[in-house]
Amino acid sequence: MLNIACMSEIIEIVDSLENKIGKLLKKLEQERNINLKLQEELANSKNENKDLALSVIKWEEKYESLKMANSMLGSNENKTEAKLKINTLIREIDQCIAQLSE
């Protein structure tokens, strides 16, 4: 009888272990699915961040162009900056002409 009782306990323990392992495997699969979704969200967020960064750069360029146009139209706010940029452009043009003359 002792052997039957021991075998019965062993079977219960094995069944319990199988049940727990099954639950762990199911939980592991759920966690893997969550991980995949999070990786996709991260990739999407990174792409969106790149797009927004490019958009910011474009808007900054437009803003600088607008500032320059306003200063050339007579706005007092950015006249000095516009004059410096114009002088830089004139110097660059002069250098190009000098190189072409040589």
LINPEGI-V691712 format. One line per field, one symbol per residue. ss: DSSP state (@ for helix, = for strand, . for the rest). psi: psi as a letter, one per 20 degrees, with the letter a starting at -180 (. if undefined). burial: 1 if it has 16 or more other C-alpha atoms within 10 Angstrom, else 0. A space follows every 50 residues. Layout:
ss=???
psi=???
burial=???
This chain:
ss=.@@@@@@@@@@@@@@@@@@@@@@@@@@@@@@@@@@@@@@@@@@@@@@@@@ @@@@@@@@@@@@@@@@@@@@@@......@@@@@@@@@@@@@@@@@@@@@@ @.
psi=hghggghggggggggggggggggghghggghgggggghhggggghgghgg ghghgggghgghggggggghhhijpigkgggggggghgggghgggggghh h.
burial=00000000000000000000000000000000000000000000000000 00000000000000001101100000001001000000000000000000 00
